[in-house]
Amino acid sequence: MRRRIVVGGGLLVVLCLIGYAISTAFGGTTPPRATTPPTTTVTTPPVNEVEVGVRTFSYTDLTRKTYDYTTGKTLPSRTVGVELEYPTYHGSAGTETPDVSIVSKKSYPLIVFASGYRLRPKNYSTLLDSWVKAGFLVAALEFPDTTYPATEPAYHAQLPHGSPESDLYNEPADVAFAIKNLMAASTTKSSWLDGLINKNAIVLAGHSDGGDVVAALAYDSAAQVAGVTVRGVAVLSGAEFAIANQVYSQPSGPAVPLLVVQSTTDVCNAPSSAVQLYNSIAAPKYYLNLDNATHLGPYNGAQPRVSAIVEQTTTAFFQGAIGPSAISTQALSAPATVAGVSSLTTASSLAPIATPSGSPSCPVD
């Protein structure tokens, strides 16, 4: 009996020793404190946001004259201002930053923009900036008579020697002059513009009287200028020149696509005038109808929903116009077709649209 007890006790001791060994090996009831690896902070590189840079300069044409409607005198030259907007990583959000570096030194497509009467490029910042962020350079022009100094008070009456709006008919040549100088600068080693403009990807855009100007340069044989070739034209609430016996048509050579944007409730540019321009030009052409917009609101951001439609549709139009293949009607229709707001057509001819009540009136909105 004692021997069995001794053996049993010995066995118990052995088992305890084994248990202790196992407990020690595998942690037991008091495991050692785990070692926490040092925390590593992963820093995500900042994403470069494309903003808008701007450079301003001017070109003076010594071969053409300017009539001063304030003094009644004729000046011996014409000076065209250029506000060149471009993509940059060094600008500030929501503004156009002067003289910063461009995103990259490469060849960009160019939009040449003509403002409406008494309006300036800054009045269209929302629209022009959207084009820049889509990858275009934008050259917004300032004309000798119809783009007034910002310090001059607004008025609608004629000046002492007539209306500066009469100078409108000289402006297609101003646009052509600016384009030729921009192209020359893009091939000049000492110029900031050297290598930045794709000469085969130039398009035109204009609002109101500015739309009249770019339409005339592209489609009116009397206003066309040799040596200027464009790939597309967007006329924003514009029309044909009000000159007798004007003949608008596609130019000789490759057809130039046309996009007309017009609101049925525009009391400044009669919808029938936009339709007249559209009907006179052969395809390819596109008509973006805005159901209930003002004359300026779709282009200056005052009507945000409509402005977004115009930005997206014009961008798609320009991208298609400079592309290797024909413009995709589907690509234009997608942003342009919004029930109760806007629609797009490519019909060969449009029926006249009734003139809205209150016309003609061109308030600044």
C-alpha positions as semicolon CSV with decimal commas, in nm:
position;residue;x (nm);y (nm);z (nm)
1;M;0,000;0,000;0,000
2;R;0,277;0,245;0,090
3;R;0,463;0,154;-0,229
4;R;0,153;0,231;-0,438
5;I;0,113;0,562;-0,259
6;V;0,474;0,648;-0,321
7;V;0,444;0,549;-0,685
8;G;0,123;0,746;-0,717
9;G;0,280;1,046;-0,552
10;G;0,577;1,022;-0,782
11;L;0,354;1,004;-1,081
12;L;0,168;1,313;-0,960
13;V;0,492;1,502;-0,928
14;V;0,594;1,401;-1,280
15;L;0,261;1,509;-1,422
16;C;0,289;1,845;-1,244
17;L;0,635;1,895;-1,383
18;I;0,515;1,812;-1,736
19;G;0,219;2,048;-1,694
20;Y;0,448;2,324;-1,582
21;A;0,672;2,267;-1,879
22;I;0,379;2,277;-2,114
23;S;0,243;2,589;-1,941
24;T;0,579;2,755;-1,973
25;A;0,614;2,659;-2,338
26;F;0,266;2,768;-2,445
27;G;0,200;3,063;-2,223
28;G;0,002;2,909;-1,940
29;T;-0,225;3,132;-1,738
30;T;0,015;3,427;-1,736
31;P;0,132;3,472;-2,093
32;P;0,414;3,712;-2,159
33;R;0,308;4,058;-2,279
34;A;0,287;4,072;-2,657
35;T;0,526;4,306;-2,832
36;T;0,336;4,566;-3,041
37;P;0,513;4,650;-3,367
38;P;0,587;5,019;-3,419
39;T;0,308;5,214;-3,587
40;T;0,382;5,310;-3,949
41;T;0,195;5,611;-4,092
42;V;0,119;5,571;-4,462
43;T;0,110;5,908;-4,634
44;T;-0,093;5,923;-4,954
45;P;0,074;6,152;-5,207
46;P;-0,142;6,460;-5,276
47;V;-0,338;6,452;-5,600
48;N;-0,258;6,744;-5,825
49;E;-0,574;6,940;-5,897
50;V;-0,586;7,119;-6,229
51;E;-0,661;7,489;-6,183
52;V;-0,652;7,780;-6,425
53;G;-0,357;8,003;-6,500
54;V;-0,379;8,320;-6,707
55;R;-0,145;8,542;-6,907
56;T;-0,251;8,865;-7,074
57;F;-0,095;9,037;-7,373
58;S;-0,199;9,215;-7,690
59;Y;-0,130;9,235;-8,061
60;T;-0,143;9,556;-8,265
61;D;-0,239;9,554;-8,632
62;L;-0,072;9,850;-8,802
63;T;-0,254;9,792;-9,129
64;R;-0,606;9,858;-9,002
65;K;-0,767;10,152;-8,822
66;T;-0,994;10,202;-8,521
67;Y;-1,270;10,459;-8,499
68;D;-1,310;10,617;-8,156
69;Y;-1,682;10,663;-8,091
70;T;-1,614;10,891;-7,794
71;T;-1,394;11,148;-7,972
72;G;-1,495;11,089;-8,332
73;K;-1,130;11,048;-8,431
74;T;-0,975;10,760;-8,623
75;L;-0,676;10,585;-8,469
76;P;-0,407;10,451;-8,705
77;S;-0,407;10,092;-8,575
78;R;-0,615;9,822;-8,406
79;T;-0,509;9,652;-8,083
80;V;-0,658;9,316;-7,987
81;G;-0,616;9,203;-7,627
82;V;-0,567;8,835;-7,542
83;E;-0,642;8,671;-7,210
84;L;-0,481;8,329;-7,244
85;E;-0,608;8,072;-6,994
86;Y;-0,429;7,741;-6,944
87;P;-0,418;7,442;-6,707
88;T;-0,184;7,463;-6,409
89;Y;-0,106;7,279;-6,086
90;H;-0,003;7,603;-5,912
91;G;-0,324;7,803;-5,923
92;S;-0,583;7,869;-5,654
93;A;-0,923;7,701;-5,660
94;G;-1,204;7,912;-5,796
95;T;-0,983;8,180;-5,948
96;E;-0,750;8,241;-6,241
97;T;-0,392;8,279;-6,122
98;P;-0,162;8,506;-6,326
99;D;0,168;8,389;-6,475
100;V;0,204;8,049;-6,305
101;S;0,359;7,753;-6,485
102;I;0,155;7,536;-6,720
103;V;0,076;7,170;-6,639
104;S;0,318;7,043;-6,902
105;K;0,505;7,174;-7,204
106;K;0,317;7,002;-7,483
107;S;0,092;7,087;-7,777
108;Y;-0,264;7,180;-7,673
109;P;-0,584;7,234;-7,872
110;L;-0,690;7,600;-7,873
111;I;-1,032;7,761;-7,830
112;V;-1,047;8,124;-7,947
113;F;-1,337;8,298;-7,771
114;A;-1,516;8,624;-7,858
115;S;-1,717;8,795;-7,584
116;G;-2,051;8,966;-7,633
117;Y;-2,102;9,341;-7,666
118;R;-1,980;9,533;-7,360
119;L;-1,877;9,208;-7,194
120;R;-1,529;9,089;-7,102
121;P;-1,363;8,745;-7,065
122;K;-1,411;8,757;-6,687
123;N;-1,789;8,752;-6,742
124;Y;-1,753;8,397;-6,875
125;S;-1,508;8,253;-6,621
126;T;-1,727;7,956;-6,531
127;L;-1,752;7,839;-6,893
128;L;-1,397;7,920;-7,001
129;D;-1,247;7,754;-6,693
130;S;-1,442;7,434;-6,766
131;W;-1,279;7,419;-7,110
132;V;-0,933;7,473;-6,963
133;K;-0,985;7,191;-6,712
134;A;-1,091;6,968;-7,002
135;G;-0,746;7,014;-7,157
136;F;-0,778;7,319;-7,383
137;L;-0,597;7,648;-7,403
138;V;-0,848;7,934;-7,424
139;A;-0,762;8,264;-7,590
140;A;-1,038;8,508;-7,488
141;L;-1,019;8,824;-7,696
142;E;-1,079;9,190;-7,613
143;F;-1,177;9,408;-7,911
144;P;-1,081;9,774;-7,970
145;D;-1,432;9,924;-7,945
146;T;-1,686;9,674;-7,815
147;T;-1,488;9,548;-7,512
148;Y;-1,506;9,846;-7,279
149;P;-1,258;9,924;-7,001
150;A;-1,373;9,786;-6,669
151;T;-1,364;10,139;-6,523
152;E;-1,615;10,275;-6,774
153;P;-1,972;10,304;-6,644
154;A;-2,237;10,086;-6,804
155;Y;-2,486;10,245;-7,038
156;H;-2,700;10,140;-7,333
157;A;-2,723;10,468;-7,523
158;Q;-2,498;10,555;-7,813
159;L;-2,179;10,749;-7,759
160;P;-2,149;11,102;-7,899
161;H;-2,035;10,972;-8,237
162;G;-2,250;10,662;-8,276
163;S;-2,263;10,310;-8,140
164;P;-1,940;10,115;-8,091
165;E;-2,145;9,806;-8,177
166;S;-2,110;9,916;-8,539
167;D;-1,745;9,808;-8,512
168;L;-1,868;9,450;-8,494
169;Y;-1,814;9,404;-8,866
170;N;-1,439;9,468;-8,829
171;E;-1,398;9,196;-8,567
172;P;-1,378;8,878;-8,780
173;A;-1,049;9,019;-8,909
174;D;-0,945;9,091;-8,548
175;V;-1,004;8,725;-8,458
176;A;-0,806;8,610;-8,763
177;F;-0,524;8,853;-8,675
178;A;-0,508;8,718;-8,319
179;I;-0,502;8,357;-8,440
180;K;-0,215;8,426;-8,679
181;N;-0,014;8,596;-8,404
182;L;-0,082;8,316;-8,157
183;M;0,033;8,062;-8,413
184;A;0,348;8,263;-8,484
185;A;0,423;8,282;-8,112
186;S;0,380;7,906;-8,078
187;T;0,671;7,853;-8,317
188;T;0,899;8,121;-8,169
189;K;1,167;7,987;-7,934
190;S;1,178;8,303;-7,724
191;S;0,799;8,302;-7,667
192;W;0,628;8,153;-7,363
193;L;0,383;7,996;-7,612
194;D;0,656;7,811;-7,799
195;G;0,531;7,460;-7,879
196;L;0,206;7,497;-7,681
197;I;-0,054;7,527;-7,962
198;N;-0,162;7,250;-8,195
199;K;-0,216;7,437;-8,522
200;N;-0,441;7,155;-8,644
201;A;-0,674;7,178;-8,345
202;I;-0,809;7,534;-8,339
203;V;-1,180;7,596;-8,276
204;L;-1,389;7,910;-8,233
205;A;-1,655;8,010;-7,982
206;G;-1,845;8,330;-7,922
207;H;-2,142;8,463;-7,729
208;S;-2,404;8,705;-7,859
209;D;-2,225;8,959;-8,084
210;G;-1,911;8,751;-8,036
211;G;-2,104;8,453;-8,170
212;D;-2,198;8,663;-8,475
213;V;-1,829;8,740;-8,526
214;V;-1,696;8,383;-8,518
215;A;-1,985;8,260;-8,733
216;A;-1,902;8,523;-8,996
217;L;-1,532;8,435;-8,993
218;A;-1,609;8,069;-9,052
219;Y;-1,915;8,074;-9,279
220;D;-1,956;8,419;-9,442
221;S;-1,743;8,434;-9,756
222;A;-1,723;8,814;-9,725
223;A;-1,563;8,788;-9,379
224;Q;-1,336;8,488;-9,422
225;V;-0,960;8,545;-9,398
226;A;-0,706;8,345;-9,595
227;G;-0,466;8,137;-9,390
228;V;-0,704;8,074;-9,100
229;T;-0,836;7,720;-9,067
230;V;-1,059;7,608;-8,781
231;R;-1,201;7,267;-8,691
232;G;-1,532;7,373;-8,533
233;V;-1,744;7,671;-8,430
234;A;-1,975;7,711;-8,128
235;V;-2,219;8,002;-8,155
236;L;-2,374;8,080;-7,817
237;S;-2,693;8,286;-7,855
238;G;-2,566;8,443;-8,178
239;A;-2,682;8,510;-8,532
240;E;-2,581;8,612;-8,883
241;F;-2,455;8,964;-8,944
242;A;-2,741;9,202;-9,013
243;I;-2,605;9,300;-9,354
244;A;-2,803;9,272;-9,676
245;N;-2,702;9,004;-9,926
246;Q;-2,487;8,807;-9,681
247;V;-2,445;8,445;-9,787
248;Y;-2,358;8,194;-9,515
249;S;-2,243;7,843;-9,610
250;Q;-1,983;7,581;-9,537
251;P;-1,639;7,703;-9,653
252;S;-1,465;7,541;-9,946
253;G;-1,259;7,245;-9,838
254;P;-1,335;7,029;-9,532
255;A;-1,669;7,108;-9,365
256;V;-1,648;7,295;-9,034
257;P;-1,889;7,152;-8,773
258;L;-2,129;7,405;-8,619
259;L;-2,290;7,401;-8,275
260;V;-2,564;7,657;-8,212
261;V;-2,681;7,709;-7,852
262;Q;-2,998;7,911;-7,801
263;S;-3,278;7,956;-7,547
264;T;-3,640;7,985;-7,655
265;T;-3,690;8,253;-7,386
266;D;-3,390;8,470;-7,479
267;V;-3,520;8,827;-7,518
268;C;-3,188;8,966;-7,645
269;N;-3,095;8,733;-7,933
270;A;-3,418;8,625;-8,098
271;P;-3,442;8,245;-8,127
272;S;-3,545;8,290;-8,490
273;S;-3,205;8,450;-8,560
274;A;-3,021;8,147;-8,423
275;V;-3,244;7,917;-8,628
276;Q;-3,174;8,123;-8,942
277;L;-2,799;8,074;-8,892
278;Y;-2,840;7,703;-8,824
279;N;-3,058;7,649;-9,133
280;S;-2,813;7,825;-9,364
281;I;-2,522;7,593;-9,286
282;A;-2,493;7,238;-9,419
283;A;-2,410;6,945;-9,191
284;P;-2,233;6,858;-8,975
285;K;-2,432;7,082;-8,742
286;Y;-2,598;7,061;-8,402
287;Y;-2,861;7,274;-8,230
288;L;-2,875;7,277;-7,850
289;N;-3,211;7,417;-7,745
290;L;-3,247;7,557;-7,393
291;D;-3,608;7,564;-7,278
292;N;-3,605;7,845;-7,025
293;A;-3,280;8,036;-7,001
294;T;-3,170;8,399;-7,018
295;H;-2,929;8,552;-7,267
296;L;-2,620;8,538;-7,045
297;G;-2,713;8,305;-6,758
298;P;-2,616;7,977;-6,934
299;Y;-2,263;8,107;-6,989
300;N;-2,172;8,299;-6,673
301;G;-2,290;8,047;-6,413
302;A;-2,600;8,245;-6,310
303;Q;-2,815;7,945;-6,405
304;P;-2,603;7,656;-6,270
305;R;-2,807;7,364;-6,404
306;V;-2,817;7,505;-6,756
307;S;-2,454;7,618;-6,734
308;A;-2,346;7,261;-6,657
309;I;-2,530;7,136;-6,966
310;V;-2,365;7,400;-7,185
311;E;-2,020;7,326;-7,041
312;Q;-2,048;6,952;-7,098
313;T;-2,204;6,977;-7,444
314;T;-1,960;7,236;-7,579
315;T;-1,666;7,039;-7,439
316;A;-1,788;6,720;-7,607
317;F;-1,839;6,915;-7,930
318;F;-1,487;7,060;-7,928
319;Q;-1,328;6,727;-7,838
320;G;-1,510;6,563;-8,127
321;A;-1,429;6,845;-8,368
322;I;-1,053;6,808;-8,317
323;G;-1,066;6,429;-8,288
324;P;-0,946;6,179;-8,545
325;S;-1,303;6,070;-8,627
326;A;-1,636;6,245;-8,677
327;I;-1,822;6,403;-8,388
328;S;-2,033;6,151;-8,200
329;T;-2,393;6,271;-8,185
330;Q;-2,446;6,033;-7,896
331;A;-2,162;6,197;-7,702
332;L;-2,330;6,535;-7,748
333;S;-2,682;6,412;-7,679
334;A;-2,591;6,253;-7,346
335;P;-2,525;6,581;-7,159
336;A;-2,758;6,788;-7,379
337;T;-3,080;6,594;-7,331
338;V;-3,247;6,685;-7,002
339;A;-3,626;6,669;-6,990
340;G;-3,780;7,011;-6,946
341;V;-3,442;7,185;-6,965
342;S;-3,262;7,117;-7,294
343;S;-3,251;6,904;-7,608
344;L;-3,023;6,846;-7,907
345;T;-3,111;6,809;-8,273
346;T;-2,920;6,750;-8,594
347;A;-3,218;6,811;-8,825
348;S;-3,131;6,957;-9,165
349;S;-3,377;7,242;-9,107
350;L;-3,564;7,383;-8,809
351;A;-3,902;7,555;-8,806
352;P;-3,907;7,920;-8,695
353;I;-3,930;7,975;-8,320
354;A;-4,162;8,244;-8,186
355;T;-3,999;8,557;-8,050
356;P;-4,048;8,570;-7,671
357;S;-4,243;8,859;-7,525
358;G;-4,033;9,150;-7,410
359;S;-3,793;9,135;-7,703
360;P;-3,570;9,298;-7,794
361;S;-3,403;9,370;-7,463
362;C;-3,047;9,294;-7,360
363;P;-3,017;9,347;-6,984
364;V;-2,703;9,231;-6,810
365;D;-2,799;8,930;-6,598
